[in-house]
Amino acid sequence: MNTPFDPDPISPQKRGLISRARGNFLTGLVVIAPVGLTIWLIWSVVGWIDGFVLPLVPLKYHPDRLIQDLLGLDPLVQINVRGIGVVIFLLFTVLVGWIAKGLIGRSAIHFAEGLVERTPVVRSIYSGIKQISETIFAQNDRSFETACLIEYPRKGIWAIGFISTGAKAEIAEKSDPSDEMLSVFLPTTPNPTSGFLLFLPRRDVIELDMSVEDSAKLVISAGLVYPNPKAQENGDEPIADLNARR
């Protein structure tokens, strides 16, 4: 019977083998996990779209039925052709977009939106979804201009934000007239799609040299993944040296 004071019964050689095996397992997990999760996510999304689109297609035009007829297979043989629903969805979306750009399409959309605007509950839901869709899918160059550092939630504590634009309209008119006001989005970690909208004078905002994409990586990783390791290796100024940059 072993006591807590007895030496470890595992020999150093076995301990070394276990340590190497554990290290190899963790290394393999780091390699496999991103690839596996990416494939699983794409496969799941494609299957979800297929499950939504294919029931709207007549049964005789289903891809599995067409393959069965082409190869002369028994109808009881199940053939899962994944991705056809995605292709149909893309083609249908392109067709709707092409029609919507024409005169007839614009007139039909204007007429339908007029009906929706006269429906109390549907009006609120439709207008909200439309604004979100236009913001996400609008084909323009509006995006965050640059990454920055701001003191938040108090002086001495710094957070990464993204400068969207200068304050306009009533915000600019009623704020501090001595300095330009900036609209800064302060993301949360690890989900940068949520956060806070802050209006700050330019003197309180320190612009960063790193790109918006690199700053987003830093936020998502909770500071574990530094986005620009080459800059530190070359001896460049770290972003922590705030007093020298102000």
Backbone as CSV, one residue per row, in Angstrom:
resi,resn,N_x,N_y,N_z,CA_x,CA_y,CA_z,C_x,C_y,C_z
1,MET,0.852,-1.197,0.000,0.000,0.000,0.000,0.882,1.239,0.000
2,ASN,0.623,2.145,-0.911,1.412,3.364,-1.019,0.855,4.445,-0.102
3,THR,1.758,5.202,0.456,1.380,6.348,1.278,1.697,7.617,0.508
4,PRO,1.177,8.763,0.947,1.481,10.009,0.239,2.953,10.345,0.205
5,PHE,3.749,9.704,1.091,5.168,10.026,1.154,6.020,9.069,0.335
6,ASP,5.381,8.054,-0.268,6.130,7.121,-1.101,6.518,7.790,-2.407
7,PRO,7.641,7.392,-3.015,8.042,7.971,-4.306,7.053,7.603,-5.400
8,ASP,7.051,8.394,-6.452,6.156,8.169,-7.588,6.490,6.830,-8.224
9,PRO,5.502,5.920,-8.307,5.802,4.596,-8.871,6.100,4.642,-10.366
10,ILE,5.726,5.735,-11.071,5.974,5.817,-12.509,7.431,6.193,-12.736
11,SER,8.112,5.394,-13.524,9.525,5.645,-13.782,9.698,6.893,-14.630
12,PRO,10.880,7.533,-14.570,11.121,8.725,-15.400,10.951,8.455,-16.883
13,GLN,11.307,7.237,-17.326,11.176,6.928,-18.747,9.709,6.911,-19.165
14,LYS,8.854,6.257,-18.335,7.429,6.229,-18.652,6.824,7.622,-18.562
15,ARG,7.307,8.398,-17.558,6.784,9.748,-17.428,7.129,10.579,-18.664
16,GLY,8.321,10.370,-19.220,8.700,11.083,-20.432,7.849,10.680,-21.623
17,LEU,7.525,9.393,-21.730,6.679,8.932,-22.824,5.276,9.519,-22.712
18,ILE,4.747,9.538,-21.494,3.408,10.102,-21.290,3.397,11.593,-21.608
19,SER,4.458,12.284,-21.197,4.527,13.723,-21.460,4.599,14.007,-22.954
20,ARG,5.412,13.223,-23.673,5.506,13.424,-25.124,4.198,13.080,-25.816
21,ALA,3.547,12.003,-25.359,2.265,11.630,-25.966,1.216,12.716,-25.734
22,ARG,1.218,13.272,-24.531,0.265,14.344,-24.250,0.558,15.574,-25.094
23,GLY,1.842,15.900,-25.248,2.203,17.038,-26.090,1.811,16.823,-27.537
24,ASN,2.042,15.604,-28.045,1.647,15.307,-29.427,0.132,15.367,-29.599
25,PHE,-0.588,14.890,-28.574,-2.048,14.938,-28.650,-2.548,16.376,-28.702
26,LEU,-1.996,17.237,-27.858,-2.427,18.635,-27.849,-2.069,19.329,-29.159
27,THR,-0.883,19.013,-29.704,-0.502,19.598,-30.990,-1.444,19.151,-32.097
28,GLY,-1.755,17.856,-32.108,-2.706,17.363,-33.105,-4.081,17.972,-32.941
29,LEU,-4.476,18.196,-31.690,-5.781,18.806,-31.441,-5.831,20.231,-31.964
30,VAL,-4.731,20.964,-31.794,-4.675,22.333,-32.304,-4.782,22.349,-33.826
31,VAL,-4.213,21.337,-34.484,-4.268,21.278,-35.949,-5.643,20.818,-36.429
32,ILE,-6.203,19.815,-35.766,-7.444,19.207,-36.244,-8.665,20.047,-35.902
33,ALA,-8.679,20.653,-34.716,-9.885,21.346,-34.251,-10.351,22.446,-35.205
34,PRO,-9.486,23.373,-35.646,-9.989,24.409,-36.565,-10.513,23.841,-37.876
35,VAL,-9.793,22.847,-38.425,-10.232,22.256,-39.692,-11.556,21.521,-39.508
36,GLY,-11.630,20.719,-38.448,-12.852,19.958,-38.211,-14.048,20.845,-37.935
37,LEU,-13.865,21.877,-37.116,-14.978,22.775,-36.811,-15.423,23.558,-38.040
38,THR,-14.457,23.952,-38.880,-14.814,24.677,-40.106,-15.630,23.796,-41.043
39,ILE,-15.165,22.550,-41.237,-15.904,21.627,-42.105,-17.282,21.346,-41.532
40,TRP,-17.361,21.141,-40.219,-18.655,20.856,-39.592,-19.607,22.038,-39.728
41,LEU,-19.088,23.256,-39.550,-19.939,24.439,-39.642,-20.473,24.616,-41.065
42,ILE,-19.581,24.475,-42.055,-20.023,24.613,-43.448,-21.031,23.527,-43.800
43,TRP,-20.747,22.300,-43.378,-21.651,21.181,-43.658,-23.018,21.414,-43.016
44,SER,-23.029,21.941,-41.798,-24.293,22.184,-41.099,-25.086,23.309,-41.761
45,VAL,-24.396,24.386,-42.148,-25.088,25.505,-42.789,-25.669,25.079,-44.133
46,VAL,-24.881,24.336,-44.904,-25.375,23.852,-46.199,-26.581,22.941,-45.999
47,GLY,-26.519,22.058,-45.011,-27.654,21.182,-44.737,-28.881,21.953,-44.286
48,TRP,-28.675,23.015,-43.500,-29.814,23.825,-43.046,-30.476,24.534,-44.226
49,ILE,-29.667,25.080,-45.130,-30.239,25.757,-46.300,-30.956,24.751,-47.198
50,ASP,-30.351,23.577,-47.388,-31.014,22.542,-48.189,-32.355,22.151,-47.575
51,GLY,-32.376,21.999,-46.258,-33.619,21.621,-45.597,-34.696,22.681,-45.703
52,PHE,-34.302,23.919,-45.906,-35.276,24.998,-46.053,-35.729,25.171,-47.501
53,VAL,-34.805,24.973,-48.455,-35.106,25.265,-49.859,-35.722,24.067,-50.572
54,LEU,-35.161,22.875,-50.378,-35.598,21.711,-51.158,-37.072,21.366,-50.977
55,PRO,-37.669,21.519,-49.784,-39.114,21.245,-49.694,-39.964,22.148,-50.572
56,LEU,-39.430,23.286,-50.998,-40.173,24.188,-51.877,-40.068,23.782,-53.342
57,VAL,-39.156,22.862,-53.643,-38.965,22.394,-55.018,-39.865,21.184,-55.255
58,PRO,-40.548,21.114,-56.397,-41.377,19.927,-56.693,-40.571,18.641,-56.579
59,LEU,-41.216,17.594,-56.102,-40.520,16.352,-55.801,-39.824,15.763,-57.025
60,LYS,-40.442,15.878,-58.195,-39.846,15.263,-59.385,-38.584,15.990,-59.842
61,TYR,-38.356,17.198,-59.325,-37.151,17.942,-59.682,-36.084,17.885,-58.590
62,HIS,-36.304,17.103,-57.557,-35.287,16.956,-56.529,-34.041,16.301,-57.124
63,PRO,-32.861,16.722,-56.703,-31.637,16.160,-57.298,-31.507,14.659,-57.100
64,ASP,-31.921,14.147,-55.937,-31.817,12.705,-55.736,-32.759,11.943,-56.662
65,ARG,-33.950,12.506,-56.909,-34.886,11.854,-57.821,-34.365,11.900,-59.261
66,LEU,-33.758,13.016,-59.660,-33.201,13.115,-61.011,-32.054,12.131,-61.206
67,ILE,-31.217,11.967,-60.185,-30.110,11.010,-60.292,-30.644,9.585,-60.360
68,GLN,-31.677,9.294,-59.586,-32.274,7.957,-59.635,-32.842,7.656,-61.021
69,ASP,-33.519,8.635,-61.613,-34.075,8.422,-62.949,-32.975,8.308,-63.998
70,LEU,-31.900,9.092,-63.825,-30.820,9.068,-64.805,-30.055,7.755,-64.771
71,LEU,-29.816,7.228,-63.573,-29.049,5.992,-63.434,-29.925,4.752,-63.399
72,GLY,-31.241,4.943,-63.398,-32.144,3.798,-63.359,-32.116,3.059,-62.044
73,LEU,-31.947,3.782,-60.941,-31.870,3.155,-59.631,-33.260,2.959,-59.041
74,ASP,-33.317,2.090,-58.054,-34.568,1.846,-57.342,-34.957,3.113,-56.580
75,PRO,-36.216,3.556,-56.656,-36.636,4.762,-55.923,-36.438,4.662,-54.419
76,LEU,-36.346,3.417,-53.902,-36.129,3.259,-52.466,-34.697,3.583,-52.057
77,VAL,-33.795,3.637,-53.027,-32.399,3.955,-52.726,-32.285,5.453,-52.435
78,GLN,-31.820,5.784,-51.249,-31.701,7.171,-50.831,-30.340,7.733,-51.249
79,ILE,-30.372,8.863,-51.934,-29.150,9.551,-52.362,-29.183,10.964,-51.791
80,ASN,-28.229,11.261,-50.952,-28.177,12.576,-50.317,-27.198,13.466,-51.083
81,VAL,-27.738,14.385,-51.866,-26.918,15.331,-52.623,-26.981,16.669,-51.894
82,ARG,-25.973,16.940,-51.106,-25.985,18.157,-50.297,-25.384,19.317,-51.082
83,GLY,-26.009,20.472,-50.958,-25.504,21.675,-51.610,-26.370,22.170,-52.748
84,ILE,-27.277,21.331,-53.247,-28.141,21.767,-54.346,-29.069,22.887,-53.880
85,GLY,-29.538,22.786,-52.647,-30.391,23.845,-52.120,-29.670,25.182,-52.043
86,VAL,-28.375,25.140,-51.744,-27.588,26.375,-51.697,-27.495,26.995,-53.089
87,VAL,-27.265,26.148,-54.100,-27.179,26.647,-55.476,-28.508,27.261,-55.902
88,ILE,-29.607,26.582,-55.580,-30.928,27.111,-55.933,-31.183,28.436,-55.220
89,PHE,-30.798,28.504,-53.950,-30.987,29.741,-53.183,-30.185,30.892,-53.780
90,LEU,-28.940,30.625,-54.177,-28.113,31.677,-54.766,-28.688,32.156,-56.094
91,LEU,-29.101,31.212,-56.936,-29.680,31.597,-58.222,-30.976,32.390,-58.032
92,PHE,-31.795,31.956,-57.092,-33.055,32.663,-56.830,-32.791,34.067,-56.294
93,THR,-31.794,34.199,-55.410,-31.470,35.512,-54.854,-30.949,36.455,-55.934
94,VAL,-30.098,35.936,-56.823,-29.597,36.760,-57.929,-30.745,37.194,-58.832
95,LEU,-31.680,36.287,-59.096,-32.825,36.621,-59.943,-33.690,37.703,-59.300
96,VAL,-33.938,37.571,-58.000,-34.737,38.585,-57.299,-34.027,39.935,-57.311
97,GLY,-32.714,39.927,-57.101,-31.966,41.181,-57.142,-32.007,41.831,-58.511
98,TRP,-31.928,41.018,-59.556,-31.987,41.557,-60.922,-33.358,42.168,-61.209
99,ILE,-34.416,41.490,-60.751,-35.766,42.023,-60.958,-35.972,43.299,-60.138
100,ALA,-35.441,43.312,-58.903,-35.643,44.465,-58.024,-34.972,45.723,-58.559
101,LYS,-33.940,45.579,-59.385,-33.264,46.749,-59.948,-34.016,47.346,-61.131
102,GLY,-34.936,46.594,-61.691,-35.696,47.090,-62.834,-36.869,47.954,-62.404
103,LEU,-37.494,48.573,-63.379,-38.615,49.474,-63.106,-39.796,48.721,-62.522
104,ILE,-40.104,47.564,-63.094,-41.239,46.783,-62.594,-40.970,46.297,-61.173
105,GLY,-39.751,45.841,-60.938,-39.409,45.360,-59.603,-39.477,46.460,-58.564
106,ARG,-38.942,47.635,-58.894,-38.999,48.748,-57.941,-40.435,49.168,-57.664
107,SER,-41.267,49.156,-58.692,-42.671,49.519,-58.495,-43.379,48.501,-57.608
108,ALA,-43.094,47.218,-57.842,-43.724,46.179,-57.024,-43.274,46.278,-55.570
109,ILE,-41.976,46.533,-55.360,-41.468,46.660,-53.992,-42.081,47.878,-53.308
110,HIS,-42.180,48.979,-54.041,-42.774,50.195,-53.467,-44.235,49.957,-53.088
111,PHE,-44.965,49.236,-53.934,-46.369,48.942,-53.639,-46.486,48.029,-52.419
112,ALA,-45.636,46.996,-52.355,-45.686,46.065,-51.222,-45.297,46.758,-49.920
113,GLU,-44.280,47.625,-49.970,-43.886,48.341,-48.760,-44.979,49.301,-48.307
114,GLY,-45.727,49.853,-49.258,-46.849,50.705,-48.881,-47.909,49.936,-48.114
115,LEU,-48.165,48.696,-48.534,-49.119,47.863,-47.800,-48.600,47.518,-46.409
116,VAL,-47.299,47.223,-46.339,-46.715,46.870,-45.044,-46.765,48.058,-44.089
117,GLU,-46.511,49.258,-44.593,-46.509,50.446,-43.745,-47.876,50.727,-43.137
118,ARG,-48.924,50.209,-43.739,-50.267,50.420,-43.201,-50.708,49.308,-42.258
119,THR,-49.819,48.343,-42.025,-50.128,47.245,-41.104,-49.385,47.486,-39.792
120,PRO,-50.084,47.682,-38.681,-49.431,48.149,-37.446,-48.274,47.278,-36.964
121,VAL,-48.506,45.999,-36.708,-47.472,45.154,-36.104,-46.402,44.792,-37.124
122,VAL,-46.832,44.421,-38.317,-45.889,44.016,-39.360,-44.972,45.170,-39.734
123,ARG,-45.475,46.388,-39.665,-44.680,47.560,-40.033,-43.428,47.682,-39.178
124,SER,-43.572,47.497,-37.878,-42.418,47.628,-36.980,-41.398,46.525,-37.226
125,ILE,-41.889,45.297,-37.408,-40.974,44.176,-37.635,-40.237,44.343,-38.960
126,TYR,-40.972,44.691,-40.007,-40.365,44.809,-41.335,-39.344,45.935,-41.389
127,SER,-39.673,47.082,-40.812,-38.751,48.217,-40.867,-37.460,47.917,-40.117
128,GLY,-37.566,47.224,-38.980,-36.356,46.870,-38.234,-35.475,45.901,-38.996
129,ILE,-36.090,44.857,-39.565,-35.312,43.881,-40.335,-34.711,44.523,-41.576
130,LYS,-35.443,45.422,-42.206,-34.933,46.086,-43.410,-33.723,46.954,-43.087
131,GLN,-33.774,47.687,-41.984,-32.636,48.526,-41.609,-31.405,47.684,-41.310
132,ILE,-31.606,46.564,-40.611,-30.474,45.683,-40.308,-29.890,45.101,-41.593
133,SER,-30.755,44.668,-42.507,-30.284,44.085,-43.764,-29.527,45.110,-44.597
134,GLU,-30.053,46.325,-44.672,-29.372,47.356,-45.453,-28.028,47.721,-44.841
135,THR,-27.944,47.686,-43.513,-26.678,48.006,-42.858,-25.632,46.930,-43.110
136,ILE,-26.065,45.661,-43.080,-25.113,44.553,-43.220,-24.723,44.330,-44.674
137,PHE,-25.708,44.358,-45.574,-25.460,43.944,-46.954,-25.353,45.105,-47.929
138,ALA,-25.391,46.344,-47.439,-25.306,47.482,-48.357,-23.966,47.473,-49.073
139,GLN,-23.992,47.746,-50.373,-22.774,47.740,-51.181,-22.161,49.136,-51.187
140,ASN,-21.454,49.450,-50.135,-20.746,50.721,-50.066,-19.456,50.510,-49.307
141,ASP,-18.703,51.575,-49.156,-17.383,51.485,-48.544,-17.388,51.903,-47.080
142,ARG,-18.574,51.988,-46.464,-18.621,52.398,-45.075,-18.113,51.275,-44.179
143,SER,-17.133,51.584,-43.373,-16.581,50.626,-42.435,-15.802,51.407,-41.393
144,PHE,-15.263,50.687,-40.430,-14.452,51.355,-39.426,-13.198,51.926,-40.075
145,GLU,-12.865,53.152,-39.713,-11.723,53.813,-40.327,-10.403,53.287,-39.774
146,THR,-10.306,53.213,-38.463,-9.049,52.791,-37.857,-9.308,52.322,-36.437
147,ALA,-8.334,51.607,-35.887,-8.412,51.174,-34.497,-7.810,52.252,-33.603
148,CYS,-8.214,52.242,-32.356,-7.750,53.286,-31.446,-7.717,52.759,-30.023
149,LEU,-7.112,53.548,-29.160,-7.096,53.291,-27.722,-7.830,54.421,-27.019
150,ILE,-8.671,54.053,-26.073,-9.370,55.047,-25.269,-9.297,54.622,-23.807
151,GLU,-9.414,55.580,-22.928,-9.442,55.276,-21.503,-10.870,54.924,-21.103
152,TYR,-11.084,53.659,-20.772,-12.418,53.176,-20.431,-12.271,51.941,-19.554
153,PRO,-13.032,51.781,-18.496,-14.142,52.623,-18.031,-13.717,53.784,-17.131
154,ARG,-12.418,53.930,-16.873,-11.945,55.079,-16.098,-10.534,55.393,-16.546
155,LYS,-10.005,56.502,-16.096,-8.648,56.890,-16.456,-7.650,55.876,-15.917
156,GLY,-6.660,55.581,-16.738,-5.652,54.603,-16.358,-5.940,53.209,-16.869
157,ILE,-7.154,52.948,-17.317,-7.519,51.656,-17.912,-7.810,51.894,-19.384
158,TRP,-7.116,51.152,-20.237,-7.199,51.392,-21.675,-7.936,50.260,-22.372
159,ALA,-8.682,50.607,-23.385,-9.450,49.633,-24.159,-9.294,49.935,-25.643
160,ILE,-9.402,48.880,-26.443,-9.326,49.025,-27.898,-10.712,49.337,-28.445
161,GLY,-10.781,50.341,-29.292,-12.030,50.704,-29.955,-11.798,50.886,-31.442
162,PHE,-12.868,51.155,-32.155,-12.804,51.356,-33.599,-13.496,52.673,-33.942
163,ILE,-12.769,53.540,-34.619,-13.332,54.822,-35.030,-14.203,54.596,-36.263
164,SER,-15.474,54.917,-36.146,-16.378,54.730,-37.282,-16.444,55.981,-38.142
165,THR,-16.658,57.126,-37.523,-16.732,58.377,-38.275,-16.743,59.534,-37.289
166,GLY,-16.687,60.726,-37.807,-16.841,61.890,-36.957,-18.303,62.106,-36.596
167,ALA,-18.537,62.642,-35.420,-19.912,62.890,-34.992,-20.560,63.922,-35.910
168,LYS,-21.830,63.733,-36.193,-22.543,64.608,-37.118,-23.846,65.087,-36.487
169,ALA,-24.451,66.031,-37.185,-25.790,66.532,-36.856,-25.854,67.014,-35.413
170,GLU,-26.889,66.613,-34.707,-27.141,67.151,-33.369,-26.049,66.771,-32.386
171,ILE,-25.459,65.587,-32.548,-24.384,65.168,-31.643,-23.211,66.134,-31.738
172,ALA,-22.835,66.493,-32.956,-21.710,67.410,-33.138,-22.062,68.825,-32.694
173,GLU,-23.303,69.221,-32.889,-23.700,70.589,-32.553,-23.763,70.828,-31.051
174,LYS,-24.212,69.831,-30.290,-24.433,70.024,-28.862,-23.307,69.477,-27.993
175,SER,-22.255,68.959,-28.605,-21.123,68.459,-27.831,-20.085,69.560,-27.673
176,ASP,-18.911,69.188,-27.185,-17.843,70.151,-26.922,-17.415,70.820,-28.227
177,PRO,-17.597,72.127,-28.373,-17.237,72.789,-29.637,-15.744,73.024,-29.796
178,SER,-14.973,72.820,-28.736,-13.540,73.104,-28.814,-12.746,72.001,-29.497
179,ASP,-13.348,70.835,-29.692,-12.620,69.724,-30.308,-13.595,68.867,-31.100
180,GLU,-13.075,68.217,-32.124,-13.901,67.347,-32.960,-14.312,66.111,-32.176
181,MET,-15.568,65.732,-32.304,-16.072,64.537,-31.653,-16.020,63.361,-32.620
182,LEU,-15.592,62.210,-32.109,-15.491,60.996,-32.913,-16.467,59.949,-32.398
183,SER,-17.031,59.200,-33.327,-17.869,58.062,-32.966,-16.969,56.837,-32.852
184,VAL,-16.897,56.262,-31.669,-16.008,55.131,-31.404,-16.851,53.950,-30.943
185,PHE,-16.654,52.819,-31.611,-17.324,51.585,-31.203,-16.381,50.802,-30.311
186,LEU,-16.839,50.492,-29.105,-16.041,49.743,-28.138,-16.553,48.312,-28.089
187,PRO,-15.832,47.348,-28.688,-16.327,45.969,-28.744,-16.108,45.241,-27.426
188,THR,-16.858,44.170,-27.256,-16.688,43.307,-26.097,-15.881,42.076,-26.495
189,THR,-15.318,41.414,-25.507,-14.518,40.211,-25.716,-15.275,39.009,-25.153
190,PRO,-15.320,37.878,-25.870,-14.687,37.584,-27.165,-15.606,37.809,-28.357
191,ASN,-16.765,38.415,-28.132,-17.729,38.632,-29.219,-17.715,40.104,-29.607
192,PRO,-16.979,40.471,-30.651,-16.865,41.889,-30.999,-18.085,42.449,-31.708
193,THR,-19.096,41.622,-31.972,-20.292,42.151,-32.621,-21.181,42.911,-31.649
194,SER,-20.928,42.779,-30.364,-21.650,43.570,-29.373,-20.676,44.537,-28.716
195,GLY,-21.206,45.612,-28.187,-20.333,46.599,-27.568,-21.078,47.882,-27.269
196,PHE,-20.333,48.978,-27.221,-20.893,50.267,-26.849,-20.490,51.320,-27.881
197,LEU,-21.394,52.259,-28.116,-21.102,53.395,-28.981,-20.768,54.588,-28.094
198,LEU,-19.554,55.112,-28.254,-19.086,56.227,-27.443,-18.767,57.411,-28.344
199,PHE,-19.043,58.609,-27.857,-18.672,59.837,-28.554,-17.595,60.527,-27.724
200,LEU,-16.398,60.609,-28.294,-15.249,61.117,-27.561,-14.584,62.241,-28.340
201,PRO,-14.025,63.232,-27.638,-13.226,64.245,-28.343,-11.949,63.619,-28.887
202,ARG,-11.475,64.144,-29.999,-10.313,63.559,-30.652,-9.090,63.535,-29.741
203,ARG,-8.971,64.500,-28.834,-7.795,64.548,-27.967,-7.742,63.362,-27.006
204,ASP,-8.881,62.713,-26.774,-8.919,61.564,-25.868,-8.808,60.234,-26.599
205,VAL,-8.544,60.283,-27.882,-8.465,59.065,-28.694,-7.061,58.938,-29.263
206,ILE,-6.436,57.786,-29.059,-5.110,57.501,-29.603,-5.269,56.511,-30.748
207,GLU,-4.969,56.944,-31.946,-5.081,56.067,-33.109,-3.913,55.086,-33.142
208,LEU,-4.206,53.850,-33.523,-3.201,52.797,-33.589,-2.750,52.576,-35.026
209,ASP,-1.518,52.096,-35.159,-0.988,51.791,-36.485,-1.497,50.452,-37.007
210,MET,-1.869,49.545,-36.111,-2.344,48.235,-36.550,-3.687,48.369,-37.260
211,SER,-3.953,47.444,-38.149,-5.183,47.495,-38.934,-6.385,47.121,-38.076
212,VAL,-7.564,47.407,-38.611,-8.794,47.052,-37.908,-8.898,45.539,-37.750
213,GLU,-8.490,44.791,-38.782,-8.553,43.330,-38.710,-7.644,42.788,-37.609
214,ASP,-6.425,43.329,-37.513,-5.511,42.869,-36.470,-6.023,43.231,-35.080
215,SER,-6.619,44.400,-34.959,-7.175,44.795,-33.667,-8.338,43.891,-33.280
216,ALA,-9.147,43.506,-34.269,-10.259,42.598,-33.984,-9.748,41.242,-33.509
217,LYS,-8.648,40.766,-34.099,-8.057,39.504,-33.642,-7.605,39.612,-32.190
218,LEU,-7.037,40.745,-31.841,-6.580,40.948,-30.471,-7.753,40.943,-29.494
219,VAL,-8.868,41.539,-29.903,-10.051,41.580,-29.043,-10.664,40.191,-28.908
220,ILE,-10.805,39.489,-30.035,-11.444,38.170,-30.014,-10.638,37.180,-29.178
221,SER,-9.321,37.255,-29.264,-8.465,36.314,-28.529,-8.251,36.725,-27.084
222,ALA,-8.884,37.811,-26.647,-8.727,38.301,-25.271,-7.268,38.612,-24.950
223,GLY,-6.549,39.116,-25.949,-5.163,39.503,-25.738,-4.161,38.378,-25.844
224,LEU,-4.613,37.166,-26.179,-3.698,36.025,-26.264,-2.947,35.985,-27.586
225,VAL,-3.548,36.509,-28.636,-2.926,36.489,-29.958,-2.566,37.912,-30.333
226,TYR,-1.272,38.222,-30.284,-0.842,39.554,-30.679,-0.805,39.619,-32.196
227,PRO,-1.456,40.592,-32.796,-1.628,40.576,-34.253,-0.405,40.943,-35.059
228,ASN,0.610,41.553,-34.438,1.751,42.020,-35.211,3.051,41.637,-34.514
229,PRO,3.377,40.339,-34.470,4.591,39.936,-33.751,5.865,40.448,-34.395
230,LYS,5.873,40.688,-35.721,7.093,41.152,-36.378,7.503,42.532,-35.885
231,ALA,6.497,43.352,-35.558,6.819,44.695,-35.085,7.574,44.637,-33.769
232,GLN,7.181,43.723,-32.880,7.873,43.606,-31.610,9.259,43.005,-31.794
233,GLU,9.387,42.041,-32.727,10.689,41.437,-32.952,11.681,42.451,-33.493
234,ASN,11.204,43.417,-34.275,12.081,44.433,-34.841,12.366,45.577,-33.880
235,GLY,11.814,45.472,-32.671,12.089,46.496,-31.681,11.252,47.738,-31.831
236,ASP,10.102,47.649,-32.508,9.241,48.807,-32.654,8.617,49.172,-31.322
237,GLU,8.069,50.354,-31.270,7.484,50.850,-30.036,6.238,50.062,-29.690
238,PRO,6.126,49.493,-28.486,4.912,48.781,-28.105,3.771,49.745,-27.871
239,ILE,2.560,49.239,-28.035,1.402,50.106,-27.875,1.175,50.461,-26.414
240,ALA,1.838,49.762,-25.503,1.639,50.061,-24.093,2.296,51.371,-23.686
241,ASP,3.236,51.874,-24.521,3.911,53.113,-24.183,3.008,54.283,-24.565
242,LEU,1.997,54.508,-23.760,0.965,55.469,-24.114,1.398,56.901,-23.871
243,ASN,2.144,57.123,-22.817,2.503,58.494,-22.482,3.376,59.131,-23.554
244,ALA,4.204,58.315,-24.220,5.088,58.864,-25.241,4.336,59.251,-26.501
245,ARG,3.148,58.677,-26.695,2.408,58.930,-27.923,1.382,60.029,-27.757
246,ARG,1.135,60.449,-26.557,0.102,61.465,-26.328,0.661,62.856,-26.549
